[in-house]
Amino acid sequence: MLRSPGDFESKLEERLRGFGDYRVGKPGYEQSNDIAMLRGHAIASGTPRLDLSAHLMSGEADAIVPASAVARWAGYFGGPVRHHVIAGGHFFAFRDSRDRVLDLLTTILRATVVRSSRA
């Protein structure tokens, strides 16, 4: 059980050690580390899909992780997947389309609550 934000950070740091020097926000961190980690990732054949639905979001002008790369994440899920391509670049959720992202998340969460209350 995690008792504080520091516990979470420690656990995360521990899990990420296997990926090399992957230390976000610490001296020496380079943004390209996360991209290198992602490019080297592959799911073992025969791995079952997650029995979940998902909403994927990508920036329409993202040159780092294009919409086609985000769309491949649909293969990880067994339930319905919706891919939302949103105006902006790699940091669309924080820079270009923050309000759009918040509106979309609100809509998704409200629909989920309504479905859950009917079950």
N, C-alpha and C positions, 0 to 999 in steps of 0.2 A: 504494500500500500504506500502511495506517495503522500508524504505529510506536509510538504512545502514545495514551492516552485523550484528551490534548489535541488530537491530530490529528483524532480522531473529532469532538470538539466543534467544532473549526474547520470541518470539512467540513459538519457539520450546520448550523451557523450560516450558512455560505455558501449552502447550499441553501434555507434558510428565509427569506433576506433578501427574496425576492420576495413574501412574505406580510405585509409590514409589520413592525411592532414585535413580533415573535414571539420573545421572549427569556425562556425559562422560568428562573425562579429569579434573574433579574437585576432590579435596581431598575427600577421602572416597568412590569414585566410584569403583565398582567391575565389571569386565567384565561379570560376571555371571548374572548381572541384566538384560541385554538385552536378554539373553537366557531364563531366567525365564519369562520375559514378552512375548516372542514368544511362549513358551510352554503353557501359559495360554490363548492364543488368539484363538478365534473361531468365525467363521462367522455365523451370525444368519441364520437359514433355511429360504429359500425364498428370500435371498439377490440376486439381479441380478448380473450376471457376468459383468465385464467391457468389453465394446465393443471395444477391443483393441487387437492388436497382441503384443507379448512379446518375448524377448530373455532372458533366464535364464542362469546364470553361476554358476557353483559349482566346488569346488576342489575335484579331484578324491580321495585324501587321507584325506579329511576333517572329523575328528572324532567328531567335535562339531555339524556341520550341514551337514549330509551326503547327497549325491546326491539324494537319495530317498525322503528326506524331501524337498529339493529344487524343485524336480519334482512335488510335490503336489501343488505348486503355479500355475501350469498350469490351475487348476480348477477355478482360479479367473478370467480368461480371456475368452472372447467369440471368439476371433480371433485366428489365428494360433500362436502356441507357439513353439519355438525351445529351447531345453535345451543343453547347451554346457558344457560338463564336461572337465575340464582343469587340467593339471598336477599341483599338489601341494596340500597343506593343507588348513586350514581355511583362511589364509591370502594370498592365491595364487596370487591374483591380485596385491599385493604389494611386495611379496617376491619371489615366485617361477616362476611365469609366466607373469610378468609385460608386456614384449614385446608382448607376445601372446594375452593378453587381449587388449592392445592398437591396435594391428592389427585387432582383431575381431571387436572392436568398430568402427574402421575406415571403415571396410568393411560394417558393418551394416548401418552406417550413409551415406556412399556413395550410397548404394542401395536405401535407403529411399529418398535421394535427387533426384535420377534418377526417381523413381516412382512418386514422387511429381511433377516433371517437366513435366511428360507425362500426368498428370491428367488435 
